Amino acid sequence: QVQLVESGGGSVQPGGSLRLSCAASGNIRSDNVMGWYRQIPGEQREVVASITSRGSTNYADSVKGRFTISRDNAKNTVYLQMNSLKPEDTAVYYCNVKELYTGATISDYWGQGTQVTVSS
């Protein structure tokens, strides 16, 4: 069973930075996509950024140029560096790992979520 443990959330003023980390434990297929999602109460969870096991990245338009996703495959850890934070970035951020087989998602794991609050 795969478990995801997140860290790094907190409160910051607009324009500030935070770095989220998510460590995955258990047996994970080498072909996977690690990502970050966020959710505001009352709204749907949305993807923020994702990175494949080969290092290809995708970002939501709202965070392009401000957030950077990276991963350490040896540690099964994914990071989200968030710079130039805005109040609208306030949300609970969730780590996600999707295991792939021949391009299809066969398993989907979620972290417990970490609160990010951007406020003056």
Number of C-alpha atoms within 10 A of each C-alpha: 7 14 16 21 17 21 16 15 18 14 15 18 14 17 14 14 17 17 16 21 22 26 18 23 14 10 10 17 13 14 15 22 22 27 27 26 19 22 19 14 8 6 8 9 15 14 18 22 23 25 21 18 16 12 15 11 16 16 19 13 9 11 17 12 11 14 20 18 24 20 22 12 12 6 10 18 18 25 23 22 15 20 17 15 22 20 15 12 20 19 20 18 25 25 30 23 26 20 19 17 13 7 9 10 14 11 14 14 15 19 19 14 22 20 17 21 20 20 16 10
